[in-house]
Amino acid sequence: MATKAVTKNIHSKKASSKKNFVLDTNVILHDFECIDQFEENDIYIPIVVLEELDKFKKGGEQINFNARQFIRRIDDISEGGDFLVKGVSLGEGRGNIFIATKGMDNPIVHKEFPENIPDNRILGVTLTVADEHPGMQTILVTKDVNLRVKARALNIPVEDYYHDKVVNSEAYNKVEQDEYTNIDSELIDKIYAQKEGIDAHELPFESKLLPNQGFVLKSDRNSAVVRFDPFNDVIRPIQKRTCSGITARNAEQSYALDILMDPNVKLVGLTGKAGTGKTLLALAAALEQKNDYNQILLSRPIVALSNKDLGFLPGDEKQKILPYMQPLFDNLSFIKSQLKSNGAALRDIEQMEHDNTLIIEALAYIRGRSLSNSLVIVDEAQNLTPHEVKTIVTRAGEGTKIIFTGDIDQIDSPYLDANSNGLAYMIEKMKGQDLFAHVNLVKGERSELSELASNLL
């Protein structure tokens, strides 16, 4: 991993000396507000980056929106300024921003990387900026791993974009629920005797608990799976339950269903490896609450496996996105198979599909909508940027609950990693809020073969 020097440069107002940062296109597409994160340091935008951004202006995806927003920002601040010579000030306490046009055919870069492609031209611009400012450190900022390797081959200082990276996120927790041992057995009996829960202050470690945290209490003769309810300040027992024909198979799944069925918890993050039941549990809980919401919306980002495009697909919009949405349809079909044929629950689901109150659609269609009294499930959320997650959550109107599911170890987006994806970022930033809960599912329940492959392959 890159050094932490740029973290201080970007986030700290106590940087030891002013620096120059050259931004790659992918940084801007990741965060269109990135130029506001470099404090008093100067920023250089290679002209080739603007040319690349122009190709992303059209479209409804988040990167298209980011491209348009950044270009508008540049247009606003460029009036009356001199981008090429003096730069344009970004405001008090911040540096200047420049459009860099020199060095795209830098001979040093051309000798090692003769192909005339945007990445090589950005390397040339970075070397030229460094040559023009020998007394200042010049750093290339890019989320492209390959470009970082090429830059280091030329001894060019290079870093990832650290602004929205998280460290030691709760999403990395790979163990089951926390365990507290040596608990008084009579206290555990009392928890089960009082279904509404016991006062949280009766636990000696109450001050350490996070809102909606699930954990296991153990004594020498009994145990209990419980959850801290911050709205009533009580410790409640978690009962094994069945939702829409799906029954929890382990303690963590029971905890997940308890959280998913709680109307007070408006934002949920479900993480875990493949086969742990993240999407299935979320969908089963949603269908169980179908009478509490006006609509249930299922979505996932359109990111092909290993970033390989499926090519041209015939049909209308729904038919084109079907291959990407198929896992959601598969989970829905499995739930249907668990319900009684011609039973009321199955008929209700089919009626919801007919009435468009159960909707499966691409994530891009959510932008601009206000989702009131809706239950929204966003699958594969580890492939979203922090800004995309923020965009989705801010669509929530009154009575809406949003569930994000994903595996931070299976990221298909080329410019995201376990530290910078939107799911991990959301979990870290929302931790400790009463309206939020995170559940990490550990044990695979899809099949014995699936669990074996997940652990060994």
C-alpha positions, -999 to 999 in steps of 0.1 A, spaced: 0 0 0 12 35 -7 27 56 21 5 77 43 22 110 34 -5 121 10 -31 114 37 -16 142 57 -13 164 27 -49 160 17 -65 160 52 -43 180 75 -39 217 76 -6 213 92 13 200 62 50 208 65 53 224 30 33 232 0 31 206 -27 18 202 -63 -8 174 -70 -15 162 -105 -49 146 -108 -58 116 -130 -92 113 -146 -103 85 -124 -99 106 -93 -124 131 -106 -148 105 -118 -146 89 -83 -152 122 -65 -161 154 -84 -154 175 -53 -118 161 -50 -102 195 -57 -116 207 -24 -96 181 -4 -60 192 -9 -59 221 16 -33 248 7 -15 227 -20 -17 235 -57 -36 212 -81 -28 205 -118 -53 191 -142 -37 179 -174 -55 190 -205 -58 154 -215 -79 148 -184 -104 174 -195 -105 157 -229 -112 123 -212 -139 139 -190 -156 152 -222 -162 116 -232 -180 109 -200 -204 138 -201 -233 119 -216 -251 91 -197 -270 84 -165 -244 66 -145 -227 82 -115 -194 87 -133 -213 107 -160 -228 129 -133 -194 134 -117 -179 144 -151 -206 170 -157 -204 184 -122 -166 188 -123 -167 205 -158 -194 229 -145 -172 237 -115 -142 244 -137 -163 266 -159 -175 286 -128 -141 292 -113 -124 299 -146 -141 332 -154 -115 360 -153 -88 336 -142 -55 325 -158 -55 287 -156 -23 284 -176 1 309 -159 -11 320 -124 -38 295 -118 -72 301 -102 -75 303 -64 -98 278 -48 -105 301 -19 -90 312 14 -67 287 29 -65 267 -3 -42 265 -32 -45 273 -69 -57 251 -96 -40 250 -130 -47 234 -164 -15 218 -175 -7 217 -212 30 212 -213 50 180 -213 25 156 -229 52 145 -252 79 144 -225 110 126 -240 118 107 -208 83 91 -207 83 86 -245 115 67 -243 101 42 -218 65 42 -228 63 53 -265 26 46 -270 6 79 -273 -21 72 -247 -37 94 -220 -18 76 -191 16 83 -207 7 119 -214 -3 124 -178 30 110 -167 47 135 -190 27 164 -176 37 153 -140 74 152 -149 72 187 -165 54 202 -135 81 188 -113 108 202 -135 92 236 -134 90 236 -96 122 221 -84 117 234 -48 83 217 -44 73 181 -43 51 171 -72 28 140 -67 6 122 -92 -27 111 -77 -45 82 -94 -67 53 -86 -53 33 -115 -29 7 -100 -11 1 -133 -4 39 -137 10 40 -102 34 12 -111 45 30 -143 50 62 -124 72 45 -98 92 30 -127 100 65 -137 107 76 -101 76 98 -101 60 103 -66 25 88 -69 -3 81 -45 -38 68 -44 -67 92 -35 -71 88 2 -99 113 10 -127 87 14 -106 57 24 -114 40 57 -90 22 80 -100 -7 103 -136 -4 93 -162 -25 112 -168 -41 78 -135 -60 82 -149 -78 113 -146 -114 102 -158 -130 134 -193 -138 146 -211 -117 172 -191 -105 202 -192 -129 231 -193 -119 268 -185 -147 292 -189 -151 330 -223 -135 329 -246 -143 358 -269 -171 347 -298 -155 366 -294 -124 344 -297 -145 313 -328 -162 327 -343 -127 334 -336 -116 297 -356 -146 284 -383 -141 310 -389 -105 300 -396 -106 263 -394 -68 261 -358 -70 274 -340 -58 305 -326 -24 313 -293 -20 295 -277 -6 327 -279 -40 343 -250 -51 321 -216 -41 335 -202 -33 300 -233 -12 289 -212 19 282 -192 0 256 -222 -11 235 -230 4 202 -266 11 191 -282 -21 177 -252 -42 185 -258 -79 186 -238 -101 209 -238 -134 229 -240 -136 267 -226 -168 283 -227 -182 318 -216 -215 332 -250 -230 325 -268 -210 298 -264 -184 270 -284 -159 251 -281 -141 217 -292 -105 224 -293 -71 209 -290 -36 224 -321 -16 215 -310 21 218 -346 34 213 -358 18 245 -324 14 262 -329 -23 267 -312 -56 260 -336 -78 241 -333 -115 233 -331 -125 197 -355 -152 187 -351 -175 157 -377 -165 132 -390 -173 97 -397 -146 71 -414 -154 38 -405 -190 41 -368 -184 49 -357 -194 84 -325 -182 101 -299 -211 102 -275 -196 127 -272 -169 154 -259 -142 131 -287 -148 106 -312 -145 135 -296 -112 144 -298 -100 108 -335 -108 105 -341 -91 138 -324 -59 125 -341 -61 91 -375 -64 107 -370 -35 131 -389 -5 117 -368 19 138 -335 9 121 -337 29 88 -302 20 74 -286 -15 74 -253 -28 61 -251 -65 55 -216 -78 48 -202 -113 44 -187 -137 19 -207 -154 -8 -233 -179 4 -239 -164 38 -274 -153 28 -271 -115 27 -294 -108 -3 -318 -137 5 -323 -125 41 -328 -89 30 -354 -99 4 -372 -123 27 -375 -96 54 -386 -71 29 -414 -93 16 -425 -101 51 -430 -63 56 -448 -58 23 -478 -43 40 -457 -17 58 -443 0 27 -457 14 -5 -431 -4 -26 -401 -27 -24 -372 -17 -47 -343 -41 -55 -313 -29 -73 -276 -34 -79 -249 -15 -98 -242 -27 -133 -207 -40 -130 -198 -70 -151 -178 -98 -135 -141 -91 -137 -150 -59 -155 -157 -78 -188 -186 -63 -207 -213 -86 -220 -214 -67 -253 -245 -57 -272 -277 -70 -258 -310 -69 -278 -343 -57 -264 -356 -28 -244 -340 -13 -213 -354 -40 -189 -341 -68 -212 -307 -52 -215 -301 -50 -178 -316 -85 -171 -282 -103 -170 -270 -79 -144 -302 -82 -123 -305 -120 -126 -291 -128 -91 -320 -107 -76 -345 -127 -97 -328 -159 -86 -333 -150 -49 -369 -141 -55 -375 -174 -73 -360 -193 -44 -383 -175 -19 -412 -184 -41 -402 -220 -41 -403 -221 -3 -439 -208 -2 -470 -230 -6 -481 -234 -42 -512 -212 -47 -508 -200 -11 -517 -164 -1 -481 -154 4 -471 -165 -31 -501 -148 -47 -493 -116 -29 -457 -116 -43 -470 -122 -78 -496 -94 -74 -469 -70 -63 -448 -78 -94 -479 -72 -115 -487 -39 -97 -450 -27 -98 -449 -24 -61 -421 -50 -62 -395 -36 -86 -361 -48 -97 -342 -22 -117 -308 -8 -124 -293 15 -98 -289 44 -122 -327 49 -123 -327 59 -86 -310 92 -92 -333 121 -89 -361 101 -73 -376 107 -38 -382 73 -22 -410 78 4 -423 49 25 -402 24 5 -380 -5 14 -348 -4 -8 -323 -32 -11 -290 -24 -29 -271 -55 -36 -233 -57 -44 -229 -23 -27 -191 -29 -24 -190 -18 -61 -203 17 -53 -182 47 -45 -188 66 -12 -205 94 -32 -229 69 -49 -239 55 -15 -245 90 -2 -266 98 -33 -288 67 -27 -292 73 11 -302 110 5 -330 98 -18 -347 84 13 -380 101 22 -402 96 52 -408 60 62 -381 46 40 -356 19 49 -324 12 29 -304 -21 31 -270 -23 15 -255 -58 10 -221 -68 -2 -188 -86 2 -158 -62 5 -135 -90 -6 -152 -93 -40 -149 -59 -57 -153 -58 -95 -150 -20 -100 -114 -13 -112 -109 18 -91 -123 7 -58 -107 -15 -31 -116 -28 4 -107 6 19 -124 30 -6 -156 13 -16 -189 29 -5 -201 0 16 -171 1 39 -172 39 40 -209 40 50 -204 14 78 -175 33 92 -191 67 91 -226 56 103 -213 34 132 -228 45 165 -259 61 150 -293 48 164 -308 46 129 -280 23 116 -270 -13 121 -243 -34 106 -243 -72 105 -214 -93 93 -224 -128 83 -196 -153 87 -210 -188 82 -219 -199 47 -253 -216 44 -258 -219 7 -244 -255 6 -216 -276 19 -198 -273 -14 -202 -235 -16 -188 -231 20 -159 -254 12 -150 -235 -20 -153 -201 -2 -128 -212 25 -103 -232 4 -103 -217 -32 
